[in-house]
Amino acid sequence: MDVASYLSGYADGEGCFCVSINSSARHRFGWEIRPSFSVSQNRDRAEVLEMMKAYFACGTIRPDRSDRTLKYEVRKVADLVEKVIPHFEVAPLLSGKRRDFEIFAEICRKVYSREHLIEGGFSEIVDMAAKMNPSGRRKYSSEEIKR
């Protein structure tokens, strides 16, 4: 079995590449940019989450209170850039989620190189994040965040 392809296919169906932007007085520009990769699964099929955690050698598995599933999640930017993103570049997603991944990868690399700490980089990341997951709900518009 090709584990890399299996995990990519699984993430293509059950995974999420997300960039949350939340109000935060302790962060530059008043906003925290937090990229994450996650995969949810029912408890009775948690072995695939354990497989992902072992494969990537990072992240956590925790209960997701919103829907009573378990969630494997990677939030550490270094792990996203050094482990998760390279995997999906070698074993790519095949659905429309690939577009979100490509934007996500670029954002993660910008955050990793600290571009989010300069005004132009911050603004660019906010605009890029707004193009991801177009069917998702947004608490703040790009314009509100960049003000």
Chimera marker file (.cmm) of the C-alpha trace (Angstrom):
<marker_set name="trace">
<marker id="1" x="0.000" y="0.000" z="0.000" r="1" g="1" b="0" radius="0.5"/>
<marker id="2" x="1.241" y="3.486" z="-0.893" r="1" g="1" b="0" radius="0.5"/>
<marker id="3" x="0.668" y="5.274" z="2.435" r="1" g="1" b="0" radius="0.5"/>
<marker id="4" x="1.495" y="8.735" z="1.045" r="1" g="1" b="0" radius="0.5"/>
<marker id="5" x="-1.162" y="8.538" z="-1.674" r="1" g="1" b="0" radius="0.5"/>
<marker id="6" x="-3.689" y="7.013" z="0.730" r="1" g="1" b="0" radius="0.5"/>
<marker id="7" x="-3.225" y="9.867" z="3.217" r="1" g="1" b="0" radius="0.5"/>
<marker id="8" x="-3.474" y="12.488" z="0.472" r="1" g="1" b="0" radius="0.5"/>
<marker id="9" x="-6.689" y="10.931" z="-0.790" r="1" g="1" b="0" radius="0.5"/>
<marker id="10" x="-8.070" y="10.776" z="2.708" r="1" g="1" b="0" radius="0.5"/>
<marker id="11" x="-7.190" y="14.421" z="3.329" r="1" g="1" b="0" radius="0.5"/>
<marker id="12" x="-8.732" y="15.332" z="-0.032" r="1" g="1" b="0" radius="0.5"/>
<marker id="13" x="-12.064" y="14.066" z="1.281" r="1" g="1" b="0" radius="0.5"/>
<marker id="14" x="-11.916" y="14.719" z="5.022" r="1" g="1" b="0" radius="0.5"/>
<marker id="15" x="-9.192" y="17.345" z="5.472" r="1" g="1" b="0" radius="0.5"/>
<marker id="16" x="-9.109" y="21.110" z="5.724" r="1" g="1" b="0" radius="0.5"/>
<marker id="17" x="-6.397" y="23.656" z="4.984" r="1" g="1" b="0" radius="0.5"/>
<marker id="18" x="-7.381" y="26.752" z="6.916" r="1" g="1" b="0" radius="0.5"/>
<marker id="19" x="-5.969" y="30.181" z="7.681" r="1" g="1" b="0" radius="0.5"/>
<marker id="20" x="-7.790" y="31.775" z="10.622" r="1" g="1" b="0" radius="0.5"/>
<marker id="21" x="-7.385" y="35.476" z="11.252" r="1" g="1" b="0" radius="0.5"/>
<marker id="22" x="-8.506" y="36.539" z="14.724" r="1" g="1" b="0" radius="0.5"/>
<marker id="23" x="-8.478" y="39.822" z="16.556" r="1" g="1" b="0" radius="0.5"/>
<marker id="24" x="-5.585" y="39.918" z="19.029" r="1" g="1" b="0" radius="0.5"/>
<marker id="25" x="-4.223" y="42.879" z="20.967" r="1" g="1" b="0" radius="0.5"/>
<marker id="26" x="-0.901" y="41.110" z="21.493" r="1" g="1" b="0" radius="0.5"/>
<marker id="27" x="-0.127" y="40.640" z="17.779" r="1" g="1" b="0" radius="0.5"/>
<marker id="28" x="1.269" y="43.137" z="15.318" r="1" g="1" b="0" radius="0.5"/>
<marker id="29" x="-1.482" y="44.970" z="13.404" r="1" g="1" b="0" radius="0.5"/>
<marker id="30" x="-4.014" y="43.705" z="16.005" r="1" g="1" b="0" radius="0.5"/>
<marker id="31" x="-4.616" y="40.355" z="14.290" r="1" g="1" b="0" radius="0.5"/>
<marker id="32" x="-3.256" y="36.837" z="14.628" r="1" g="1" b="0" radius="0.5"/>
<marker id="33" x="-2.755" y="34.804" z="11.451" r="1" g="1" b="0" radius="0.5"/>
<marker id="34" x="-3.024" y="31.107" z="12.260" r="1" g="1" b="0" radius="0.5"/>
<marker id="35" x="-2.697" y="28.490" z="9.531" r="1" g="1" b="0" radius="0.5"/>
<marker id="36" x="-3.687" y="24.904" z="10.271" r="1" g="1" b="0" radius="0.5"/>
<marker id="37" x="-4.182" y="21.561" z="8.574" r="1" g="1" b="0" radius="0.5"/>
<marker id="38" x="-6.770" y="19.220" z="10.056" r="1" g="1" b="0" radius="0.5"/>
<marker id="39" x="-8.583" y="15.971" z="9.352" r="1" g="1" b="0" radius="0.5"/>
<marker id="40" x="-11.707" y="14.868" z="11.235" r="1" g="1" b="0" radius="0.5"/>
<marker id="41" x="-12.981" y="11.344" z="11.753" r="1" g="1" b="0" radius="0.5"/>
<marker id="42" x="-15.444" y="9.444" z="13.924" r="1" g="1" b="0" radius="0.5"/>
<marker id="43" x="-13.927" y="7.829" z="17.007" r="1" g="1" b="0" radius="0.5"/>
<marker id="44" x="-14.498" y="4.306" z="15.701" r="1" g="1" b="0" radius="0.5"/>
<marker id="45" x="-12.163" y="5.048" z="12.762" r="1" g="1" b="0" radius="0.5"/>
<marker id="46" x="-9.495" y="6.967" z="14.658" r="1" g="1" b="0" radius="0.5"/>
<marker id="47" x="-6.689" y="4.706" z="13.415" r="1" g="1" b="0" radius="0.5"/>
<marker id="48" x="-6.329" y="6.819" z="10.270" r="1" g="1" b="0" radius="0.5"/>
<marker id="49" x="-5.723" y="9.899" z="12.446" r="1" g="1" b="0" radius="0.5"/>
<marker id="50" x="-3.075" y="7.984" z="14.389" r="1" g="1" b="0" radius="0.5"/>
<marker id="51" x="-1.539" y="6.968" z="11.058" r="1" g="1" b="0" radius="0.5"/>
<marker id="52" x="-1.363" y="10.615" z="9.978" r="1" g="1" b="0" radius="0.5"/>
<marker id="53" x="0.159" y="11.720" z="13.251" r="1" g="1" b="0" radius="0.5"/>
<marker id="54" x="2.838" y="9.025" z="12.998" r="1" g="1" b="0" radius="0.5"/>
<marker id="55" x="3.468" y="9.694" z="9.296" r="1" g="1" b="0" radius="0.5"/>
<marker id="56" x="3.934" y="13.451" z="9.700" r="1" g="1" b="0" radius="0.5"/>
<marker id="57" x="5.610" y="13.088" z="13.133" r="1" g="1" b="0" radius="0.5"/>
<marker id="58" x="3.822" y="16.191" z="14.399" r="1" g="1" b="0" radius="0.5"/>
<marker id="59" x="0.415" y="17.539" z="15.352" r="1" g="1" b="0" radius="0.5"/>
<marker id="60" x="-2.183" y="16.501" z="17.893" r="1" g="1" b="0" radius="0.5"/>
<marker id="61" x="-5.385" y="14.492" z="18.015" r="1" g="1" b="0" radius="0.5"/>
<marker id="62" x="-8.184" y="16.020" z="20.045" r="1" g="1" b="0" radius="0.5"/>
<marker id="63" x="-11.962" y="15.799" z="20.416" r="1" g="1" b="0" radius="0.5"/>
<marker id="64" x="-13.884" y="18.240" z="18.216" r="1" g="1" b="0" radius="0.5"/>
<marker id="65" x="-16.762" y="19.457" z="20.363" r="1" g="1" b="0" radius="0.5"/>
<marker id="66" x="-18.652" y="20.891" z="17.390" r="1" g="1" b="0" radius="0.5"/>
<marker id="67" x="-19.535" y="17.493" z="15.921" r="1" g="1" b="0" radius="0.5"/>
<marker id="68" x="-18.289" y="14.845" z="18.385" r="1" g="1" b="0" radius="0.5"/>
<marker id="69" x="-15.550" y="13.618" z="16.084" r="1" g="1" b="0" radius="0.5"/>
<marker id="70" x="-11.817" y="13.438" z="16.637" r="1" g="1" b="0" radius="0.5"/>
<marker id="71" x="-9.554" y="15.875" z="14.843" r="1" g="1" b="0" radius="0.5"/>
<marker id="72" x="-5.919" y="15.485" z="13.829" r="1" g="1" b="0" radius="0.5"/>
<marker id="73" x="-4.472" y="18.980" z="13.611" r="1" g="1" b="0" radius="0.5"/>
<marker id="74" x="-1.132" y="20.604" z="12.788" r="1" g="1" b="0" radius="0.5"/>
<marker id="75" x="-0.796" y="24.273" z="13.747" r="1" g="1" b="0" radius="0.5"/>
<marker id="76" x="2.941" y="24.750" z="14.177" r="1" g="1" b="0" radius="0.5"/>
<marker id="77" x="4.043" y="26.731" z="11.116" r="1" g="1" b="0" radius="0.5"/>
<marker id="78" x="7.470" y="25.040" z="10.977" r="1" g="1" b="0" radius="0.5"/>
<marker id="79" x="5.785" y="21.608" z="10.873" r="1" g="1" b="0" radius="0.5"/>
<marker id="80" x="3.380" y="22.774" z="8.170" r="1" g="1" b="0" radius="0.5"/>
<marker id="81" x="6.225" y="24.121" z="6.017" r="1" g="1" b="0" radius="0.5"/>
<marker id="82" x="8.757" y="21.360" z="6.658" r="1" g="1" b="0" radius="0.5"/>
<marker id="83" x="6.521" y="18.262" z="6.844" r="1" g="1" b="0" radius="0.5"/>
<marker id="84" x="2.902" y="18.706" z="5.731" r="1" g="1" b="0" radius="0.5"/>
<marker id="85" x="3.273" y="20.934" z="2.675" r="1" g="1" b="0" radius="0.5"/>
<marker id="86" x="6.127" y="18.923" z="1.096" r="1" g="1" b="0" radius="0.5"/>
<marker id="87" x="4.005" y="15.764" z="1.431" r="1" g="1" b="0" radius="0.5"/>
<marker id="88" x="1.100" y="17.250" z="-0.533" r="1" g="1" b="0" radius="0.5"/>
<marker id="89" x="3.466" y="18.583" z="-3.180" r="1" g="1" b="0" radius="0.5"/>
<marker id="90" x="4.817" y="15.047" z="-3.759" r="1" g="1" b="0" radius="0.5"/>
<marker id="91" x="1.449" y="13.272" z="-3.347" r="1" g="1" b="0" radius="0.5"/>
<marker id="92" x="-0.957" y="15.979" z="-4.564" r="1" g="1" b="0" radius="0.5"/>
<marker id="93" x="-4.640" y="16.397" z="-3.919" r="1" g="1" b="0" radius="0.5"/>
<marker id="94" x="-6.828" y="15.626" z="-6.920" r="1" g="1" b="0" radius="0.5"/>
<marker id="95" x="-9.972" y="17.645" z="-6.160" r="1" g="1" b="0" radius="0.5"/>
<marker id="96" x="-10.660" y="21.379" z="-6.157" r="1" g="1" b="0" radius="0.5"/>
<marker id="97" x="-9.183" y="21.396" z="-2.648" r="1" g="1" b="0" radius="0.5"/>
<marker id="98" x="-5.803" y="21.514" z="-4.366" r="1" g="1" b="0" radius="0.5"/>
<marker id="99" x="-6.353" y="25.219" z="-5.145" r="1" g="1" b="0" radius="0.5"/>
<marker id="100" x="-6.906" y="25.959" z="-1.455" r="1" g="1" b="0" radius="0.5"/>
<marker id="101" x="-3.813" y="23.933" z="-0.611" r="1" g="1" b="0" radius="0.5"/>
<marker id="102" x="-1.665" y="25.941" z="-3.029" r="1" g="1" b="0" radius="0.5"/>
<marker id="103" x="-2.784" y="29.232" z="-1.476" r="1" g="1" b="0" radius="0.5"/>
<marker id="104" x="-2.346" y="27.735" z="2.005" r="1" g="1" b="0" radius="0.5"/>
<marker id="105" x="1.209" y="26.619" z="1.184" r="1" g="1" b="0" radius="0.5"/>
<marker id="106" x="2.143" y="30.091" z="-0.029" r="1" g="1" b="0" radius="0.5"/>
<marker id="107" x="0.651" y="31.722" z="3.083" r="1" g="1" b="0" radius="0.5"/>
<marker id="108" x="2.473" y="29.288" z="5.388" r="1" g="1" b="0" radius="0.5"/>
<marker id="109" x="5.784" y="30.022" z="3.686" r="1" g="1" b="0" radius="0.5"/>
<marker id="110" x="5.186" y="33.770" z="4.031" r="1" g="1" b="0" radius="0.5"/>
<marker id="111" x="4.384" y="33.401" z="7.741" r="1" g="1" b="0" radius="0.5"/>
<marker id="112" x="7.397" y="31.106" z="8.196" r="1" g="1" b="0" radius="0.5"/>
<marker id="113" x="9.640" y="33.781" z="6.679" r="1" g="1" b="0" radius="0.5"/>
<marker id="114" x="7.946" y="36.395" z="8.902" r="1" g="1" b="0" radius="0.5"/>
<marker id="115" x="6.421" y="38.389" z="6.047" r="1" g="1" b="0" radius="0.5"/>
<marker id="116" x="3.217" y="38.732" z="8.079" r="1" g="1" b="0" radius="0.5"/>
<marker id="117" x="5.106" y="41.126" z="10.375" r="1" g="1" b="0" radius="0.5"/>
<marker id="118" x="5.471" y="43.790" z="7.678" r="1" g="1" b="0" radius="0.5"/>
<marker id="119" x="2.445" y="45.742" z="6.498" r="1" g="1" b="0" radius="0.5"/>
<marker id="120" x="2.638" y="44.732" z="2.828" r="1" g="1" b="0" radius="0.5"/>
<marker id="121" x="3.118" y="41.059" z="3.673" r="1" g="1" b="0" radius="0.5"/>
<marker id="122" x="0.295" y="41.108" z="6.209" r="1" g="1" b="0" radius="0.5"/>
<marker id="123" x="-2.088" y="42.699" z="3.708" r="1" g="1" b="0" radius="0.5"/>
<marker id="124" x="-1.128" y="40.223" z="0.982" r="1" g="1" b="0" radius="0.5"/>
<marker id="125" x="-1.715" y="37.247" z="3.300" r="1" g="1" b="0" radius="0.5"/>
<marker id="126" x="-5.139" y="38.592" z="4.316" r="1" g="1" b="0" radius="0.5"/>
<marker id="127" x="-6.143" y="38.911" z="0.649" r="1" g="1" b="0" radius="0.5"/>
<marker id="128" x="-4.838" y="35.425" z="-0.157" r="1" g="1" b="0" radius="0.5"/>
<marker id="129" x="-6.669" y="33.857" z="2.803" r="1" g="1" b="0" radius="0.5"/>
<marker id="130" x="-9.939" y="35.451" z="1.627" r="1" g="1" b="0" radius="0.5"/>
<marker id="131" x="-9.667" y="33.412" z="-1.606" r="1" g="1" b="0" radius="0.5"/>
<marker id="132" x="-9.553" y="30.095" z="0.280" r="1" g="1" b="0" radius="0.5"/>
<marker id="133" x="-12.584" y="27.958" z="1.149" r="1" g="1" b="0" radius="0.5"/>
<marker id="134" x="-15.032" y="30.254" z="-0.672" r="1" g="1" b="0" radius="0.5"/>
<marker id="135" x="-18.083" y="28.482" z="0.765" r="1" g="1" b="0" radius="0.5"/>
<marker id="136" x="-16.932" y="29.052" z="4.360" r="1" g="1" b="0" radius="0.5"/>
<marker id="137" x="-18.234" y="31.698" z="6.743" r="1" g="1" b="0" radius="0.5"/>
<marker id="138" x="-16.042" y="34.679" z="7.600" r="1" g="1" b="0" radius="0.5"/>
<marker id="139" x="-16.309" y="36.613" z="10.831" r="1" g="1" b="0" radius="0.5"/>
<marker id="140" x="-14.379" y="39.591" z="9.420" r="1" g="1" b="0" radius="0.5"/>
<marker id="141" x="-13.942" y="40.879" z="5.874" r="1" g="1" b="0" radius="0.5"/>
<marker id="142" x="-10.498" y="41.484" z="4.415" r="1" g="1" b="0" radius="0.5"/>
<marker id="143" x="-11.233" y="45.208" z="4.496" r="1" g="1" b="0" radius="0.5"/>
<marker id="144" x="-12.071" y="45.123" z="8.233" r="1" g="1" b="0" radius="0.5"/>
<marker id="145" x="-8.862" y="43.244" z="9.003" r="1" g="1" b="0" radius="0.5"/>
<marker id="146" x="-6.626" y="45.511" z="6.936" r="1" g="1" b="0" radius="0.5"/>
<marker id="147" x="-8.008" y="48.751" z="8.449" r="1" g="1" b="0" radius="0.5"/>
<link id1="1" id2="2" r="1" g="1" b="0" radius="0.2"/>
<link id1="2" id2="3" r="1" g="1" b="0" radius="0.2"/>
<link id1="3" id2="4" r="1" g="1" b="0" radius="0.2"/>
<link id1="4" id2="5" r="1" g="1" b="0" radius="0.2"/>
<link id1="5" id2="6" r="1" g="1" b="0" radius="0.2"/>
<link id1="6" id2="7" r="1" g="1" b="0" radius="0.2"/>
<link id1="7" id2="8" r="1" g="1" b="0" radius="0.2"/>
<link id1="8" id2="9" r="1" g="1" b="0" radius="0.2"/>
<link id1="9" id2="10" r="1" g="1" b="0" radius="0.2"/>
<link id1="10" id2="11" r="1" g="1" b="0" radius="0.2"/>
<link id1="11" id2="12" r="1" g="1" b="0" radius="0.2"/>
<link id1="12" id2="13" r="1" g="1" b="0" radius="0.2"/>
<link id1="13" id2="14" r="1" g="1" b="0" radius="0.2"/>
<link id1="14" id2="15" r="1" g="1" b="0" radius="0.2"/>
<link id1="15" id2="16" r="1" g="1" b="0" radius="0.2"/>
<link id1="16" id2="17" r="1" g="1" b="0" radius="0.2"/>
<link id1="17" id2="18" r="1" g="1" b="0" radius="0.2"/>
<link id1="18" id2="19" r="1" g="1" b="0" radius="0.2"/>
<link id1="19" id2="20" r="1" g="1" b="0" radius="0.2"/>
<link id1="20" id2="21" r="1" g="1" b="0" radius="0.2"/>
<link id1="21" id2="22" r="1" g="1" b="0" radius="0.2"/>
<link id1="22" id2="23" r="1" g="1" b="0" radius="0.2"/>
<link id1="23" id2="24" r="1" g="1" b="0" radius="0.2"/>
<link id1="24" id2="25" r="1" g="1" b="0" radius="0.2"/>
<link id1="25" id2="26" r="1" g="1" b="0" radius="0.2"/>
<link id1="26" id2="27" r="1" g="1" b="0" radius="0.2"/>
<link id1="27" id2="28" r="1" g="1" b="0" radius="0.2"/>
<link id1="28" id2="29" r="1" g="1" b="0" radius="0.2"/>
<link id1="29" id2="30" r="1" g="1" b="0" radius="0.2"/>
<link id1="30" id2="31" r="1" g="1" b="0" radius="0.2"/>
<link id1="31" id2="32" r="1" g="1" b="0" radius="0.2"/>
<link id1="32" id2="33" r="1" g="1" b="0" radius="0.2"/>
<link id1="33" id2="34" r="1" g="1" b="0" radius="0.2"/>
<link id1="34" id2="35" r="1" g="1" b="0" radius="0.2"/>
<link id1="35" id2="36" r="1" g="1" b="0" radius="0.2"/>
<link id1="36" id2="37" r="1" g="1" b="0" radius="0.2"/>
<link id1="37" id2="38" r="1" g="1" b="0" radius="0.2"/>
<link id1="38" id2="39" r="1" g="1" b="0" radius="0.2"/>
<link id1="39" id2="40" r="1" g="1" b="0" radius="0.2"/>
<link id1="40" id2="41" r="1" g="1" b="0" radius="0.2"/>
<link id1="41" id2="42" r="1" g="1" b="0" radius="0.2"/>
<link id1="42" id2="43" r="1" g="1" b="0" radius="0.2"/>
<link id1="43" id2="44" r="1" g="1" b="0" radius="0.2"/>
<link id1="44" id2="45" r="1" g="1" b="0" radius="0.2"/>
<link id1="45" id2="46" r="1" g="1" b="0" radius="0.2"/>
<link id1="46" id2="47" r="1" g="1" b="0" radius="0.2"/>
<link id1="47" id2="48" r="1" g="1" b="0" radius="0.2"/>
<link id1="48" id2="49" r="1" g="1" b="0" radius="0.2"/>
<link id1="49" id2="50" r="1" g="1" b="0" radius="0.2"/>
<link id1="50" id2="51" r="1" g="1" b="0" radius="0.2"/>
<link id1="51" id2="52" r="1" g="1" b="0" radius="0.2"/>
<link id1="52" id2="53" r="1" g="1" b="0" radius="0.2"/>
<link id1="53" id2="54" r="1" g="1" b="0" radius="0.2"/>
<link id1="54" id2="55" r="1" g="1" b="0" radius="0.2"/>
<link id1="55" id2="56" r="1" g="1" b="0" radius="0.2"/>
<link id1="56" id2="57" r="1" g="1" b="0" radius="0.2"/>
<link id1="57" id2="58" r="1" g="1" b="0" radius="0.2"/>
<link id1="58" id2="59" r="1" g="1" b="0" radius="0.2"/>
<link id1="59" id2="60" r="1" g="1" b="0" radius="0.2"/>
<link id1="60" id2="61" r="1" g="1" b="0" radius="0.2"/>
<link id1="61" id2="62" r="1" g="1" b="0" radius="0.2"/>
<link id1="62" id2="63" r="1" g="1" b="0" radius="0.2"/>
<link id1="63" id2="64" r="1" g="1" b="0" radius="0.2"/>
<link id1="64" id2="65" r="1" g="1" b="0" radius="0.2"/>
<link id1="65" id2="66" r="1" g="1" b="0" radius="0.2"/>
<link id1="66" id2="67" r="1" g="1" b="0" radius="0.2"/>
<link id1="67" id2="68" r="1" g="1" b="0" radius="0.2"/>
<link id1="68" id2="69" r="1" g="1" b="0" radius="0.2"/>
<link id1="69" id2="70" r="1" g="1" b="0" radius="0.2"/>
<link id1="70" id2="71" r="1" g="1" b="0" radius="0.2"/>
<link id1="71" id2="72" r="1" g="1" b="0" radius="0.2"/>
<link id1="72" id2="73" r="1" g="1" b="0" radius="0.2"/>
<link id1="73" id2="74" r="1" g="1" b="0" radius="0.2"/>
<link id1="74" id2="75" r="1" g="1" b="0" radius="0.2"/>
<link id1="75" id2="76" r="1" g="1" b="0" radius="0.2"/>
<link id1="76" id2="77" r="1" g="1" b="0" radius="0.2"/>
<link id1="77" id2="78" r="1" g="1" b="0" radius="0.2"/>
<link id1="78" id2="79" r="1" g="1" b="0" radius="0.2"/>
<link id1="79" id2="80" r="1" g="1" b="0" radius="0.2"/>
<link id1="80" id2="81" r="1" g="1" b="0" radius="0.2"/>
<link id1="81" id2="82" r="1" g="1" b="0" radius="0.2"/>
<link id1="82" id2="83" r="1" g="1" b="0" radius="0.2"/>
<link id1="83" id2="84" r="1" g="1" b="0" radius="0.2"/>
<link id1="84" id2="85" r="1" g="1" b="0" radius="0.2"/>
<link id1="85" id2="86" r="1" g="1" b="0" radius="0.2"/>
<link id1="86" id2="87" r="1" g="1" b="0" radius="0.2"/>
<link id1="87" id2="88" r="1" g="1" b="0" radius="0.2"/>
<link id1="88" id2="89" r="1" g="1" b="0" radius="0.2"/>
<link id1="89" id2="90" r="1" g="1" b="0" radius="0.2"/>
<link id1="90" id2="91" r="1" g="1" b="0" radius="0.2"/>
<link id1="91" id2="92" r="1" g="1" b="0" radius="0.2"/>
<link id1="92" id2="93" r="1" g="1" b="0" radius="0.2"/>
<link id1="93" id2="94" r="1" g="1" b="0" radius="0.2"/>
<link id1="94" id2="95" r="1" g="1" b="0" radius="0.2"/>
<link id1="95" id2="96" r="1" g="1" b="0" radius="0.2"/>
<link id1="96" id2="97" r="1" g="1" b="0" radius="0.2"/>
<link id1="97" id2="98" r="1" g="1" b="0" radius="0.2"/>
<link id1="98" id2="99" r="1" g="1" b="0" radius="0.2"/>
<link id1="99" id2="100" r="1" g="1" b="0" radius="0.2"/>
<link id1="100" id2="101" r="1" g="1" b="0" radius="0.2"/>
<link id1="101" id2="102" r="1" g="1" b="0" radius="0.2"/>
<link id1="102" id2="103" r="1" g="1" b="0" radius="0.2"/>
<link id1="103" id2="104" r="1" g="1" b="0" radius="0.2"/>
<link id1="104" id2="105" r="1" g="1" b="0" radius="0.2"/>
<link id1="105" id2="106" r="1" g="1" b="0" radius="0.2"/>
<link id1="106" id2="107" r="1" g="1" b="0" radius="0.2"/>
<link id1="107" id2="108" r="1" g="1" b="0" radius="0.2"/>
<link id1="108" id2="109" r="1" g="1" b="0" radius="0.2"/>
<link id1="109" id2="110" r="1" g="1" b="0" radius="0.2"/>
<link id1="110" id2="111" r="1" g="1" b="0" radius="0.2"/>
<link id1="111" id2="112" r="1" g="1" b="0" radius="0.2"/>
<link id1="112" id2="113" r="1" g="1" b="0" radius="0.2"/>
<link id1="113" id2="114" r="1" g="1" b="0" radius="0.2"/>
<link id1="114" id2="115" r="1" g="1" b="0" radius="0.2"/>
<link id1="115" id2="116" r="1" g="1" b="0" radius="0.2"/>
<link id1="116" id2="117" r="1" g="1" b="0" radius="0.2"/>
<link id1="117" id2="118" r="1" g="1" b="0" radius="0.2"/>
<link id1="118" id2="119" r="1" g="1" b="0" radius="0.2"/>
<link id1="119" id2="120" r="1" g="1" b="0" radius="0.2"/>
<link id1="120" id2="121" r="1" g="1" b="0" radius="0.2"/>
<link id1="121" id2="122" r="1" g="1" b="0" radius="0.2"/>
<link id1="122" id2="123" r="1" g="1" b="0" radius="0.2"/>
<link id1="123" id2="124" r="1" g="1" b="0" radius="0.2"/>
<link id1="124" id2="125" r="1" g="1" b="0" radius="0.2"/>
<link id1="125" id2="126" r="1" g="1" b="0" radius="0.2"/>
<link id1="126" id2="127" r="1" g="1" b="0" radius="0.2"/>
<link id1="127" id2="128" r="1" g="1" b="0" radius="0.2"/>
<link id1="128" id2="129" r="1" g="1" b="0" radius="0.2"/>
<link id1="129" id2="130" r="1" g="1" b="0" radius="0.2"/>
<link id1="130" id2="131" r="1" g="1" b="0" radius="0.2"/>
<link id1="131" id2="132" r="1" g="1" b="0" radius="0.2"/>
<link id1="132" id2="133" r="1" g="1" b="0" radius="0.2"/>
<link id1="133" id2="134" r="1" g="1" b="0" radius="0.2"/>
<link id1="134" id2="135" r="1" g="1" b="0" radius="0.2"/>
<link id1="135" id2="136" r="1" g="1" b="0" radius="0.2"/>
<link id1="136" id2="137" r="1" g="1" b="0" radius="0.2"/>
<link id1="137" id2="138" r="1" g="1" b="0" radius="0.2"/>
<link id1="138" id2="139" r="1" g="1" b="0" radius="0.2"/>
<link id1="139" id2="140" r="1" g="1" b="0" radius="0.2"/>
<link id1="140" id2="141" r="1" g="1" b="0" radius="0.2"/>
<link id1="141" id2="142" r="1" g="1" b="0" radius="0.2"/>
<link id1="142" id2="143" r="1" g="1" b="0" radius="0.2"/>
<link id1="143" id2="144" r="1" g="1" b="0" radius="0.2"/>
<link id1="144" id2="145" r="1" g="1" b="0" radius="0.2"/>
<link id1="145" id2="146" r="1" g="1" b="0" radius="0.2"/>
<link id1="146" id2="147" r="1" g="1" b="0" radius="0.2"/>
</marker_set>
